[in-house]
C-alpha cells in the first residue's frame, strides 16, 4: 500500500514487487520517485546518471591509492591490498574490495564521493559497480538501471527504518549500503524483483545489530575496513539469491526488525564514539595522542 508520510511517498517492497509484474523494476522505482518528487523520470534518470558517473570516475581515479586522512589511522589499506596477490578472493571480489577501501579512505581524506546511502558507507556501492564494470563490461544504461534499483532499496529502508548510524547503529548505514549493492547485482543478472528483495534481506539479517563505534568519532576505524568486508557480504548475498536461495523472512519484515533493533541499541553504540571498539584502551590512547593544528 502506498501512502504519504510527512510529505513523502512511502511504500513497501511487496508493493514494488506487485507493480513490477507489469513494468520493469527500475521503471517502477523511477515512477514512484516521480510521484514523490514531482520530477519526470527522464530528469531523475539524468540526475542518477551523473551520480553514477562520479562513482565510476572516482573508483578508477582512487583505485588502490594511498590517502592522507585526517587522523592517519587509515589511508594505506587500499594500497596494501592492491599490491598483494589475493589468495582467496575471486577477481570480482578483489576489485570490489580494493575499490570499497579506496573510496572509504578517499572519503576520510575529504575526497569526492557519492553518499550511498551515507559517507561512512560510501565504499560499498562503488565496489559493486566498479567490479561489475570491469569484469562484465556492461553498458552504462544497464548499470544505471541497477543503480536505480539500489536506490529503491535504500528508500524502503530509509522510510521504514533508518539509514543513520546515530539512530540505528552501523547496521543502518553499512548494512543498507550492502543491501543496496546486493540488490543491484541481483537485478543486473536476473531482473527479478523477488530475488532482489531476497538478496537485500540476506544482507540485513547478516549484520543485524551491528553497532556504530567510530574511534574518536572519526569515520575511519572501524569504518574503512567495514566497507571492504561488507562489499563481500553484498556479493555473496546476491550470489545466494541468484541461485534461488530465499530469505524466509520477507525483506519488509527484516527492515522492520532492523528498525526495532536499532531503537534498542544504547546511545553508546550509536555513533557517539563511547562504546564498542571506540571504548578500548588502544582507541583511547590513539585519540589522546592526536595533535591537530588549529
C-alpha positions in Angstrom: 0.0 0.0 0.0 1.3 3.4 -1.0 0.9 6.4 1.4 2.3 9.8 2.2 4.1 10.3 5.5 5.3 13.8 6.4 5.0 14.8 2.8 7.0 11.9 1.4 5.7 8.9 -0.6 6.3 5.7 1.4 6.0 2.2 0.0 6.9 -1.4 0.9 9.0 -3.8 -1.2 5.9 -6.0 -1.6 4.2 -3.1 -3.3 7.2 -2.7 -5.7 7.2 -6.4 -6.4 3.5 -6.3 -7.3 3.9 -3.4 -9.7 7.0 -5.0 -11.3 4.7 -7.7 -12.7 3.7 -5.3 -15.4 6.7 -2.9 -15.7 10.5 -3.4 -15.3 11.6 -2.9 -11.7 13.8 0.1 -12.4 10.9 1.8 -14.2 8.6 1.2 -11.3 11.1 2.8 -8.9 11.5 5.8 -11.2 7.8 6.3 -11.5 7.4 6.1 -7.7 10.1 8.7 -7.3 8.3 10.9 -9.8 5.2 10.8 -7.7 7.3 11.6 -4.6 9.3 14.5 -6.1 7.2 15.7 -9.0 10.2 15.3 -11.3 9.9 13.5 -14.6 11.5 10.0 -14.9 14.0 11.3 -17.5 15.0 14.2 -15.2 15.6 11.7 -12.4 17.4 9.4 -14.6 19.8 12.2 -15.7 20.5 13.1 -12.0 21.2 9.5 -11.1 23.4 9.0 -14.2 25.5 12.0 -13.0 25.9 10.3 -9.6 26.9 7.0 -11.2 29.4 8.7 -13.4 31.1 10.2 -10.3 31.1 6.8 -8.6 32.8 5.2 -11.6 35.2 8.0 -12.1 36.3 8.1 -8.5 36.6 4.4 -8.3 39.0 4.5 -11.3 40.9 7.5 -10.1 41.3 6.4 -6.4 41.8 2.7 -7.0 44.5 1.4 -4.7 46.0 4.8 -4.0 47.5 6.0 -0.7 45.4 8.7 1.0 46.3 11.3 3.7 43.4 11.1 6.1 42.7 13.5 9.0 43.9 11.2 11.7 46.3 9.0 9.9 44.6 5.9 11.3 43.8 4.7 7.8 45.0 5.7 4.3 47.1 2.8 3.1 44.7 -0.1 3.3 43.6 0.0 -0.3 47.2 0.4 -1.4 48.3 -2.7 0.5 45.5 -4.8 -0.9 46.1 -3.7 -4.4 49.8 -4.6 -4.2 49.0 -8.0 -2.7 48.3 -11.1 -4.8 44.9 -12.3 -3.5 44.8 -16.0 -2.4 41.1 -16.4 -1.7 39.1 -13.7 -3.4 37.8 -14.0 -7.0 38.9 -11.2 -9.4 35.4 -9.7 -9.0 35.6 -9.7 -5.2 39.2 -8.5 -5.2 38.3 -5.4 -7.4 35.2 -4.7 -5.3 37.2 -4.9 -2.1 40.1 -2.7 -3.3 37.5 -0.2 -4.6 35.5 -0.2 -1.4 38.6 0.5 0.7 39.8 3.1 -1.8 36.6 5.2 -1.7 36.2 4.8 2.1 39.7 6.2 2.5 39.1 8.9 0.0 36.1 9.9 2.0 38.3 10.1 5.1 40.6 12.4 3.1 37.8 14.8 2.1 37.7 13.3 -1.4 34.8 13.3 -3.8 32.2 10.7 -3.0 28.5 9.8 -3.5 26.9 9.0 -0.2 25.2 5.7 -0.8 23.5 6.0 1.5 26.0 7.8 3.8 29.6 9.0 3.7 30.7 6.4 6.1 29.3 3.6 4.0 30.3 5.2 0.7 32.7 2.5 -0.5 30.3 -0.4 -0.9 28.3 0.7 -3.9 31.4 1.9 -5.8 33.0 -1.5 -5.0 30.0 -3.4 -6.5 29.6 -1.2 -9.6 33.3 -0.8 -10.5 33.8 -4.6 -10.3 30.7 -5.1 -12.4 32.0 -2.6 -14.9 35.5 -4.1 -15.1 34.6 -7.8 -15.1 31.3 -7.9 -17.1 31.7 -4.9 -19.4 28.0 -3.8 -19.1 26.6 -0.8 -20.9 26.2 2.4 -18.9 22.4 2.1 -19.2 22.4 -1.4 -17.8 24.5 -0.2 -14.8 22.2 2.8 -14.4 19.1 0.5 -14.2 20.7 -1.5 -11.4 21.7 1.8 -9.7 18.1 2.9 -9.8 17.1 -0.4 -8.1 19.8 0.1 -5.5 18.2 3.5 -4.7 14.8 1.9 -4.4 16.1 -0.5 -1.8 17.7 2.4 0.1 14.5 4.4 0.1 12.5 1.5 1.5 15.0 1.2 4.4 15.2 4.9 4.9 11.4 5.3 5.0 10.5 2.3 7.2 13.6 2.2 9.4 16.7 4.5 9.2 20.0 4.9 7.3 21.5 6.8 10.2 24.2 5.3 12.4 23.2 7.8 15.1 19.7 6.4 15.0 20.1 2.8 14.3 23.8 1.7 14.5 26.1 0.7 11.7 23.6 -1.9 10.6 21.6 1.1 9.3 24.5 2.6 7.3 26.8 -0.1 6.1 24.0 -2.7 6.2 21.9 -0.5 3.9 24.8 0.1 1.6 25.4 -3.6 1.3 21.7 -4.4 0.8 21.6 -1.8 -2.0 24.7 -3.4 -3.6 23.3 -6.9 -3.3 20.0 -5.8 -4.8 21.8 -4.0 -7.7 23.9 -7.1 -8.6 20.9 -9.4 -8.4 18.8 -7.1 -10.6 21.6 -6.9 -13.2 21.7 -10.6 -13.6 18.1 -11.6 -13.0 15.7 -8.6 -13.5 13.7 -10.4 -10.8 12.2 -8.2 -8.0 11.7 -11.2 -5.6 15.3 -12.2 -5.9 16.4 -8.6 -5.4 14.4 -8.5 -2.2 15.8 -11.8 -1.0 19.4 -10.5 -1.6 18.8 -7.3 0.4 17.1 -9.3 3.2 20.0 -11.7 3.4 22.4 -8.8 3.9 20.4 -7.1 6.6 20.0 -10.4 8.5 23.7 -10.9 8.4 24.5 -7.5 10.0 21.5 -7.2 12.3 22.6 -5.4 15.5 25.9 -4.1 14.1 26.9 -1.1 16.2 28.3 2.2 15.2 31.5 2.7 17.1 33.9 5.1 15.3 37.1 5.7 17.2 37.2 9.3 18.3 34.1 9.9 16.2 36.1 9.9 13.0 34.8 7.9 10.1 38.0 5.8 9.8 38.2 3.0 12.4 36.5 0.6 12.0 34.5 2.2 9.2 37.0 1.9 6.3 37.6 -1.8 6.7 33.9 -2.5 7.3 33.4 -1.1 3.7 35.9 -3.7 2.5 34.2 -6.5 4.3 30.6 -5.6 3.7 31.0 -5.4 -0.1 31.8 -9.1 0.0 28.6 -9.8 2.0 26.7 -7.9 -0.7 28.3 -10.1 -3.3 27.7 -13.4 -1.5 24.1 -12.4 -0.7 23.5 -11.6 -4.4 25.1 -15.0 -5.4 22.8 -16.9 -3.0 19.7 -15.0 -4.2 20.6 -15.6 -7.8 20.9 -19.3 -7.1 17.3 -19.4 -5.8 18.1 -19.2 -2.1 15.3 -17.3 -0.4 15.1 -15.3 2.8 12.4 -17.0 4.8 11.6 -13.6 6.4 10.5 -11.1 3.8 12.6 -8.0 3.1 9.9 -5.6 4.5 9.8 -7.6 7.8 13.6 -7.7 8.0 13.6 -3.9 7.6 11.1 -3.5 10.5 13.2 -5.9 12.6 16.3 -3.8 11.9 14.4 -0.6 13.0 13.4 -2.2 16.3 16.9 -3.5 17.0 18.3 -0.1 16.2 16.0 1.6 18.6 17.0 -0.8 21.3 20.7 -0.1 21.0 22.1 2.1 23.8 23.3 5.6 22.8 26.9 4.5 23.4 26.6 2.2 20.4 25.1 4.7 18.0 27.8 6.9 16.6 28.8 8.6 19.8 32.3 7.0 20.0 31.6 5.9 23.5 31.2 2.1 23.0 32.4 -0.9 21.1 36.0 -0.6 19.8 35.9 3.1 20.3 35.9 2.4 24.1 39.0 0.2 24.1 42.3 1.1 25.7 44.1 1.3 22.4 41.4 3.6 20.9 41.7 5.9 23.9 45.4 6.1 23.5 45.2 6.8 19.8 42.8 9.7 20.4 44.9 11.1 23.3 48.0 11.1 21.1 46.3 13.1 18.2 47.7 16.5 17.6 45.8 18.8 15.3 47.0 22.2 14.2 44.0 24.5 14.5 
